[in-house]
Amino acid sequence: MADQHAKLTWTGDRVPVSDQFNDPYFSLQNGLEETRHVFLGGNDLPARFVPGFHIAELGFGTGLNMLTVWSEWEKSGQTTALTFTSFEAFPMAHDDMARALEGFPALAEWSSRFLSNWQGKECDLGTLRLHVISGDARQTLPEWTGIADAWFLDGFSPAKNPELWGQELIQQVADHTAWGGTAATYTAAGFVRRGLQDAGFTVSRTPGYGRKRHMTRAILR
């Protein structure tokens, strides 16, 4: 069976909004800066980059997070491949992804290379090895054999997409994290922070991006 593509509505300034979850895929203020603040800053990247670094993500969406960190990986002088694994229940159609990424000209070089090679599952771009695992992460993550150095927890709002923030799934995130590995998310919801703590992470609440007062950072000690 073919993957069920995400159904979208577009705002006037070309931000895709999920029809299923009624939530935008990235900040209406500045999606790129949000990604840099939350997922790169929240995981102390690019300072932690080393050969063989592996990032995992819940919610691939437009690919913005991946492109942002891949661009920083190359800018930092890394010559080996960054491994990036993402879990996505409703993959975005190629044309929709391209349309969304047009809004980030600073990433045009990386977007073009990615989109010209992307077939929907995985691709090897020399300095990036990308694998997107389709399906419900509650089923696919327990079967995954990888271990991540950093996690981008980027599901839709916990209030609208609680399935991606449940304790069993958060425990699977911890079980697939290297010792000393990190996780970051834009949400500071209490049950998410408690879930990370119960899974073994040391959790801190830090300033969020834009209108969001707080976000969450976590480290597996």
KALINBEL-V16018 format. One record per pair of residues at least 24 apart in sequence whose ideal C-beta (glycine too) atoms are under 6 Angstrom apart, sorted by the first residue. I is the first residue (numbers start at 1). J is the second residue. Records with the same first field share a line. If there is no record, write none. Layout:
BEGIN
I = J / J
END
This chain:
BEGIN
3 = 91 / 134
4 = 90
5 = 93
6 = 90 / 92
8 = 96
14 = 103
16 = 100
21 = 156 / 160 / 161
23 = 156 / 157 / 160
25 = 61 / 62
26 = 64
27 = 210
29 = 210
31 = 64
32 = 104
34 = 209
35 = 64 / 65 / 68
37 = 209
38 = 184 / 186 / 209 / 215
39 = 65 / 152 / 184
42 = 184 / 217
43 = 150 / 182 / 184
46 = 72 / 76
49 = 76 / 78
51 = 80
53 = 82 / 149
54 = 83 / 148 / 149
55 = 84 / 150
56 = 85 / 148 / 151
57 = 86 / 152
58 = 87 / 137 / 153 / 155 / 164
59 = 154 / 155
60 = 86 / 88 / 132
62 = 97 / 100
65 = 152
67 = 107 / 110 / 111
70 = 110 / 128
71 = 107 / 110
74 = 127
81 = 127 / 129
82 = 128
83 = 129
84 = 130
85 = 131 / 146
86 = 132
87 = 133 / 137 / 140 / 141
88 = 132
89 = 136
91 = 134
138 = 169
141 = 172
142 = 172
147 = 176 / 178
148 = 176 / 177
149 = 178 / 181
150 = 182
151 = 183
153 = 183 / 185
158 = 187 / 189 / 192
165 = 192
167 = 195
170 = 195 / 196 / 199
171 = 199
174 = 199 / 200
177 = 220
181 = 220
182 = 219
183 = 218
184 = 217
185 = 216
186 = 215
188 = 214 / 215 / 216
END
